[in-house]
């Protein structure tokens, strides 16, 4: 009985160690992916990637268009 319990405890310890290692690897992968995403979202990176397509930033800033409601409800 004691030997069986000892083996069971050892298996659990090894499983816990394996899961901790997997968590560290996944966390590292998450940080790397997040870093790549931040780099891809930068304006300078986007400008470089779309320059080959002939797209460039606008010379004039965007203008806001206002639509006024001229009909009155009775």
N, C-alpha and C positions, 0 to 999 in steps of 0.2 A: 504494500500500500504506500509506504513512504517513498519507495523508488519511483512509483508511478506519479506521485505528486511532484517529486523533484523533476522528473522529465517534463511534466506538464508546465511547471514553472519556467524551466529553461526554454521551452518552445515559445512561451509567451514573451520572455525577455528578448529572444532573438527577433520575434515578430515586431515588438515595439521598437527595437533598434532599426529594423528595416523600414518601418513606417516613418520614423524620425528622419532617416536619410532621404526618403522619398519626398517628405515635406520640404526639407532644405533644398532639394533639387528643383522642386516645383516653384518654390518661392524665388529662387535664383532665375529660373526661366521667366517668371512673371515680371521681375524687375528688368531683365534684359528686353523683353517684349515691350514693356512700358516705355523704356528709354528709346527704342527704335520708333515707336509711335510718336513720341514727342518730337523726335528729329524729323519725321516725315511731315508733321503738321506745321513745321516752321515755314514762314512765308518765303524765306530765301530758298528753301528746298523745293517748294512748290513752283516758284518762278523758274528754277533751273529745269525742272521736269517738264513744264509746259512750254518752255521756250522752243523746243524742237517742233511743237505743233503750231508755232506761229502766234501763240497767245501771249499777250503782254499786259501789264497793268494799264488801267485807263489813265489818260492824261488829265481828264477832268473828274472831279469828285462826283459821286452820285447826287442827284437832286430828288427832293421829296415832292411828290405830286399830291396836292390836296384836292379832294372833290367835295364841293359844298352842296348840301341838299337845299335846293331852292323851292321845293314844293312844301306847302304848309298843310298839315292835317287839320281837319275841322272836327 
